[in-house]
Amino acid sequence: MTNTPSANSSSASSIPADDPGRALTVADPDGADVPHISVAGGTYTVLVSGAQTAGRYCLVDMLVPAGGGPPPHRHDFEEMFTARRRT
């Protein structure tokens, strides 16, 4: 038996090694330096940027009015979002 991954499995080496010296990134939605961007009728707040995470992650809070938001589109990267109702 070998530890070599098969052609159909993802290699553990594709995930970069953790850097224990990396600083913890904390999102502060009320911070004075948090950028707010108006896009397609909504307000997008960049809570954690790719620059803060060596390009590994970005967190954006989106306030999109009913019926608003961007049209269907695609990226060359992965994107995830969740919806919540404001009361």
N, C-alpha and C positions, 0 to 999 in steps of 0.2 A: 504494500500500500504506500502511496506517496502523498505528500501534502500539496502537490501541484493542482491548482484549480482546473476543472474541465473547461473546454471552449465555451460552454453555455452558461457557466457560473461567473458571477462578478468576483473580481480579485480583491482581496482585502487590501492590497497595495494601492488600489484606486482611491482609498480614503487617506488623506494626509495624516501623518502622525500628529498627535496632540502636542501642543507647545505649553508646558506647565508655566512658562514665564509670561504667557499672554495675559494681559489685563482683562478683568471681568468687564463686560459691556452692560451698562444699565440704561434702560429707556426711561426718560423723564419727559412725559407728555406736556408738562407745564413749564419746562425749561425755557428761559429767555432766548436761547440760541437754536431752538427747534424750528426747522424750516416748515412753513405751510405753503403749499403750492395749489393753485387753482387749475384744475384739469377737467374739461368736458362737463362743466357745471358743478363739480364737486370740490371739496377741500381735502387735499392729501397732506398728511403730516408725516414727515420722515422721522421715525422714532429711533431707528438704528440704521445706519448707512453701511453700504459695502465697504467704504473707507475705514469704518470702525472695526470691521471683522475680516480684514484681508480679503475682501471680495467673496467671502463664504456665505453671507446672509444679509438680508435687508428686511426691515420691518416698517411697514407704512400703515398708518391709520387712515382710513378713507371715510369721509362723511359725504355720502352720495344721496341726493334727494331722490324720491320715488320717481321712476321713469328716467333717471339720469344715468350718468356713467359713460364709459367709452363704448363704442360699437364692438362687435365681435372682432377679435384680433389674435395674433400669435406672437410668440417671442422665441428666441433661440436659447432660452433658459427656462428653468422650471419656475412656476408661479403658483402660489396658493393663497386663498383668501377665505375669510369667514364673514358671515353677515350677522349683524345684530340690530335689533330694533331700538331706536331711541325713543324714550317716553317723555 
